[in-house]
Amino acid sequence: MDETKIIEFLGISFPLNTLIAYAVLLAVVIIGLVYLNRRLSVSSPSRLQVAVEWLIEFIEGIVRDNIGASYKQPYVILSLGVFIFLIISNFMGLPFFVHVGHYSYFKSPTADPVVTLTLAVVMNLISHYFGIKDYGGFGPYMKASYGSPNFAMLPIKLIEEIINIFTLALRLFGNIFAGEVLLKLIAQFGNLYGVATWIPGIPLQMVWQVFSLFIGAIQAYIFVTLSNVYLSHKVQGHE
């Protein structure tokens, strides 16, 4: 793993390359939303607007397929936000590397296991919130989710929750991290013997970039789909 500088805040350590990537991610999202909002049109929508509308319908289809026809709109909004975050995050480390000396100053946020684990935990907590709200209280929710057929299943279901969180996080991290490591190795190979290695290195780099884009999109889709599968087990709308 690349070495990076650590920022300390309130006793918590934050890797600098991930913080910089987050700042870039936030800027991209804000600029994109402002740009799209100023060009919304009912009569003559732009290509970007059509693409976003298609994306919303695509995410709505994922939610409907996993939760059922009685899904609620907040599930779609949550899934759409997570999907956009993951798509941008997964692609951010592909175009270039920023290394000064022995330190890394930029990488995909999802190439950090802390980021993916935090995201998986947050999605799990949100699914519990939706479940409690859907069942009308903590007691009915616990009985339906962890007391069925009886509370003897509670330890097994708690272990299942923990496994779901770690598999959701580590699958995403492993794929994005491995992709960035291979891109770095290909770049090092291309610079190994000058022109002799540039010739095979450049097309190899381009091919792997395209493949990494595909993997990044697939991992965003899998994360959102599995999150809705786990959510469907906690709300009443599951068919």
HUBELBEL-V345733 format. One line per field, one symbol per residue. phi: phi as a letter, one per 40 degrees, with the letter a starting at -180 (. if undefined). psi: psi as a letter, one per 20 degrees, with the letter a starting at -180 (. if undefined). burial: # if it has 16 or more other C-alpha atoms within 10 Angstrom, else .. Layout:
phi->???
psi->???
burial->???
This chain:
phi->.ccacbbcafgbcbccccccccccdcccccccccccccbcaccbccccccccccccccccccccccbhcccbcdccccccccccdcdccccccccabbbbgcbcbaacdccbcccccccccccccccccccccccgiccccccccbbbcacccddcccccccccccccccccddccccccccccccccccccbgdcbcdccccccccccccccccccccccccccccccccccbbcccb
psi->pqprqpppokjpppphhhgghggggggggggggggghijpphhmqrhggggghhgghghhhggghhhrikrqhhhggghgggggggggghihjghrqopocjqpjprphijphhghgggggghghhhgghgghhijrgghghghhijpiriiiggghghhggggghhgghggggggghghghgghgghghjgkchhigghhghgggghgghhgggggghgggggghhhghhhiiriip.
burial->...#..........########.##.......................#......#..##.#######..#...##..##.##.##########..#......##########..##.###.##..######.##.....##.####......#.........##..###.##.###.##..##.##.##......##..##..#..##..##.###.#######.############.
